[in-house]
Amino acid sequence: MIEVKNLHKSFGDAHILKGISTTFEKGKTNLIIGQSGSGKTVFLKCLLGLFDYEEGSISYDGQIFSQLPEDDKRNLRAEMGMVFQGSALFDSMTIAENVMFPLQMFTKQSKSEMQDRVDFVLKRVNLEGAHKKMPSEASGGMQKRVAIARAIVNNPKYLFCDEPNSGLDPKTAIVIDNLIQEITDEYQIITVINSHDMNSVMEIGEKIVFLKDGLKAWEGSKETIFKTDNEVVTDFVYSSNLFKKVRKMYLEENS
Ligand SMILES: Nc1ncnc2c1ncn2[C@@H]1O[C@H](COP(=O)(O)OP(=O)(O)OP(=O)(O)O)[C@@H](O)[C@H]1O
């Protein structure tokens, strides 16, 4: 479990995260949602250990990152996978080389062990045969799959995804969402996803944390988000007429 307690983060005088506490469990897809500027990316970067913070703690299965010696921090970082917004693949490397990169960075595996692992994860994301392609030859959906393969190649315990659906058509977006959820369940990873996408919320939001102005305004699941009467959440989630109708139908069917 990842346990966040009373997390405060400022940049100079700007107090961005104002005491966030929550937990993220194994095998679950956890979504962080909220308006632009609410602090989602800053929060994700704190979870990744990329930002220091003034107050509070984040523990990963009992290890408090900020209290660890540098070697242990490095080991813990090696257990984290990240899918960046826009995939962030290395343009000059083939797909296989991109996926192998974390193994070269963090392990002492032999070349053939690394190749076997790359074959395995590329197959897992349905990209067998794409090894020699360059990222520029891959569609947006394929690039996301490569980014997911690279994020899981080192068997992470923790997977962080920043807007994994950005720039994808709705159908491909759902395929990517489902792939992340399947992998999370299959390998019992703790997955935390920053999202703007209400389809993702309804599809894979096993836990949803709603941030507003650096505070946790609500938390629940895709089931409870339909029922909440918290106005801050309903204003945001049901701002479109389509989702208003979906909610109305859900409540009528389940009343
Ligand atoms: N490195 C930084 N230095 C100073 N201020 C920052 C830094 N990173 C983020 N901020 C500020 O923190 C606030 C929250 O930003 P953040 O990127 O976390 O929002 P967000 O919820 O992820 O927004 P979006 O959905 O648009 O990506 C913003 O006011 C932003 O300007």
The ligand as a MOL file (V3000), in Angstrom:
LIG
                    3D

  0  0  0     0  0            999 V3000
M  V30 BEGIN CTAB
M  V30 COUNTS 31 33 0 0 0
M  V30 BEGIN ATOM
M  V30 1 N 8.0120 23.4680 -10.7660 0
M  V30 2 C 7.0830 24.3580 -10.3990 0
M  V30 3 N 7.4100 25.5660 -9.9040 0
M  V30 4 C 6.4780 26.4520 -9.5040 0
M  V30 5 N 5.1440 26.2140 -9.5730 0
M  V30 6 C 4.7430 25.0370 -10.0460 0
M  V30 7 C 5.6790 24.0340 -10.4890 0
M  V30 8 N 4.9800 22.9490 -10.9130 0
M  V30 9 C 3.6810 23.2710 -10.7470 0
M  V30 10 N 3.5360 24.4950 -10.2240 0
M  V30 11 C 2.2710 25.1480 -9.8950 0
M  V30 12 O 1.4900 24.2470 -9.1250 0
M  V30 13 C 0.0980 24.3800 -9.4470 0
M  V30 14 C -0.4870 23.0120 -9.7410 0
M  V30 15 O 0.1030 22.5590 -10.9530 0
M  V30 16 P -0.1210 21.0840 -11.5150 0
M  V30 17 O 0.7210 20.9710 -12.7450 0
M  V30 18 O 0.0810 20.0910 -10.4470 0
M  V30 19 O -1.6610 21.1260 -11.9090 0
M  V30 20 P -2.5190 19.9760 -12.5980 0
M  V30 21 O -3.6850 19.7340 -11.7170 0
M  V30 22 O -1.6560 18.8110 -12.9400 0
M  V30 23 O -2.9790 20.7260 -13.9260 0
M  V30 24 P -3.1970 20.1420 -15.4140 0
M  V30 25 O -4.4310 19.2920 -15.3170 0
M  V30 26 O -3.4120 21.3660 -16.2290 0
M  V30 27 O -1.9650 19.3800 -15.8000 0
M  V30 28 C 0.0180 25.3770 -10.5990 0
M  V30 29 O -0.3530 26.6220 -10.0880 0
M  V30 30 C 1.4230 25.4000 -11.1380 0
M  V30 31 O 1.7160 26.6680 -11.6900 0
M  V30 END ATOM
M  V30 BEGIN BOND
M  V30 1 1 1 2
M  V30 2 1 2 3
M  V30 3 2 2 7
M  V30 4 2 3 4
M  V30 5 1 4 5
M  V30 6 2 5 6
M  V30 7 1 6 7
M  V30 8 1 6 10
M  V30 9 1 7 8
M  V30 10 2 8 9
M  V30 11 1 9 10
M  V30 12 1 10 11
M  V30 13 1 11 12
M  V30 14 1 11 30
M  V30 15 1 12 13
M  V30 16 1 13 14
M  V30 17 1 13 28
M  V30 18 1 14 15
M  V30 19 1 15 16
M  V30 20 2 16 17
M  V30 21 1 16 18
M  V30 22 1 16 19
M  V30 23 1 19 20
M  V30 24 2 20 21
M  V30 25 1 20 22
M  V30 26 1 20 23
M  V30 27 1 23 24
M  V30 28 2 24 25
M  V30 29 1 24 26
M  V30 30 1 24 27
M  V30 31 1 28 29
M  V30 32 1 28 30
M  V30 33 1 30 31
M  V30 END BOND
M  V30 END CTAB
M  END
